[in-house]
Amino acid sequence: QVQLVESGGGLVQAGGSLRLSCAASGIIFSIRTMRWYRQAPGKQRELVATITSDGNTNYMDSVKGRFSISRDNAKNTVYLQMNSLKPEDTAVYYCNTPYPYYRWGQGTPVTVSS
C-alpha cells in the first residue's frame, strides 16, 4: 500500500524559509518522477515543482528562483526548500507522482504572514 507523508510546514513571516519533506513508502521511489502540489483555500490544486528520477527539475513560474526540489532515494524522500516566502504561497502542500495519482496524503500546511 502506497503511503505519502508530508511534513515541515508551519507559520512563517514573509521573506522566511521552510523545508518540506515527503516520505514515500510502497513504491519503487527511485524510478518515479515526484512532484509537489499545493492547494490554497478556495482554489484548485496546482503543480509547484517536479523532479525526475535522474534529477531534472521544473517549477511553476511564480516560485522559480525561490523554491528548490530535491530527492534522497536512499530515504525515499522528496524535499521542497522554500525561500523568500510570500503570503501568496500560503496553502496546503502535497507530494505525489504525475497522474495517475496515488492516494493523497494529509498534506502539510504552510501559512505565510505579511
C-alpha positions as CSV (number, residue, x, y, z in Angstrom):
1,Q,0.0,0.0,0.0
2,V,1.4,3.3,-1.1
3,Q,1.7,6.0,1.6
4,L,2.8,9.6,1.2
5,V,3.6,11.5,4.4
6,E,4.3,15.2,4.2
7,S,5.8,17.3,7.0
8,G,7.7,20.5,7.7
9,G,5.0,23.1,7.2
10,G,4.2,25.9,9.6
11,L,3.7,29.6,10.2
12,V,6.4,31.9,8.9
13,Q,6.7,35.6,8.2
14,A,7.1,36.9,4.6
15,G,10.7,36.5,3.5
16,G,11.2,33.5,5.6
17,S,12.1,29.9,4.7
18,L,10.7,26.4,5.2
19,R,11.8,23.0,4.2
20,L,9.1,20.4,3.4
21,S,9.7,16.7,3.4
22,C,7.6,13.9,1.9
23,A,8.4,10.3,2.8
24,A,7.1,7.7,0.4
25,S,6.5,4.0,1.0
26,G,5.1,1.2,-1.0
27,I,6.6,2.4,-4.3
28,I,9.9,1.9,-6.1
29,F,10.7,5.5,-5.3
30,S,14.0,5.8,-7.2
31,I,12.4,5.3,-10.6
32,R,9.4,7.7,-10.1
33,T,9.1,11.3,-11.0
34,M,7.9,13.1,-7.9
35,R,6.0,16.4,-7.7
36,W,5.0,18.9,-5.1
37,Y,1.5,20.4,-5.4
38,R,-0.4,22.9,-3.3
39,Q,-3.9,24.0,-2.7
40,A,-4.8,27.3,-1.3
41,P,-8.2,27.9,0.4
42,G,-11.0,28.1,-2.2
43,K,-8.6,27.4,-5.1
44,Q,-7.8,24.4,-7.2
45,R,-4.7,22.3,-6.6
46,E,-1.7,23.4,-8.6
47,L,1.6,21.9,-9.6
48,V,4.5,23.6,-7.9
49,A,7.6,21.6,-8.7
50,T,8.8,18.4,-10.4
51,I,11.9,16.2,-10.1
52,T,12.5,13.3,-12.4
53,S,14.2,10.0,-11.5
54,D,17.5,11.4,-12.9
55,G,17.2,14.7,-11.0
56,N,15.9,17.1,-13.7
57,T,13.7,19.7,-12.1
58,N,10.9,22.1,-13.2
59,Y,9.0,24.8,-11.4
60,M,5.9,26.9,-11.7
61,D,6.8,30.4,-12.8
62,S,5.8,32.1,-9.5
63,V,8.3,30.0,-7.4
64,K,11.3,30.0,-9.8
65,G,14.4,31.2,-8.1
66,R,12.8,30.8,-4.6
67,F,11.9,27.1,-4.3
68,S,14.1,24.1,-4.8
69,I,13.0,20.5,-5.1
70,S,15.4,17.6,-4.3
71,R,15.3,14.0,-3.5
72,D,17.1,11.4,-1.5
73,N,16.4,8.0,-3.0
74,A,18.1,6.2,-0.1
75,K,15.5,7.7,2.2
76,N,12.6,7.5,-0.3
77,T,12.1,11.2,0.5
78,V,11.5,14.3,-1.7
79,Y,12.1,17.8,-0.3
80,L,10.9,21.3,-1.1
81,Q,13.2,24.1,0.1
82,M,11.1,27.3,0.1
83,N,12.9,30.6,0.5
84,S,11.7,34.2,0.3
85,L,8.2,33.1,1.1
86,K,5.3,35.3,0.2
87,P,1.7,35.4,1.6
88,E,0.5,34.0,-1.7
89,D,2.5,30.8,-1.0
90,T,0.0,30.1,1.8
91,A,-1.5,26.7,1.0
92,V,-1.6,23.0,2.0
93,Y,1.4,21.3,0.3
94,Y,1.2,17.7,-1.0
95,C,3.6,15.4,-2.8
96,N,2.6,12.8,-5.4
97,T,3.6,11.4,-8.7
98,P,2.2,12.7,-12.0
99,Y,-1.3,11.5,-12.9
100,P,-2.5,8.9,-12.2
101,Y,-2.0,9.9,-8.6
102,Y,-1.5,7.7,-5.6
103,R,-3.8,8.3,-2.7
104,W,-3.2,11.8,-1.4
105,G,-1.5,12.3,2.0
106,Q,-2.7,14.7,4.6
107,G,-0.5,17.4,3.3
108,T,1.4,19.9,5.3
109,P,0.0,23.4,5.8
110,V,2.1,26.5,5.1
111,T,1.0,29.9,6.3
112,V,3.0,33.0,5.3
113,S,2.1,36.1,7.2
114,S,2.7,39.6,5.8
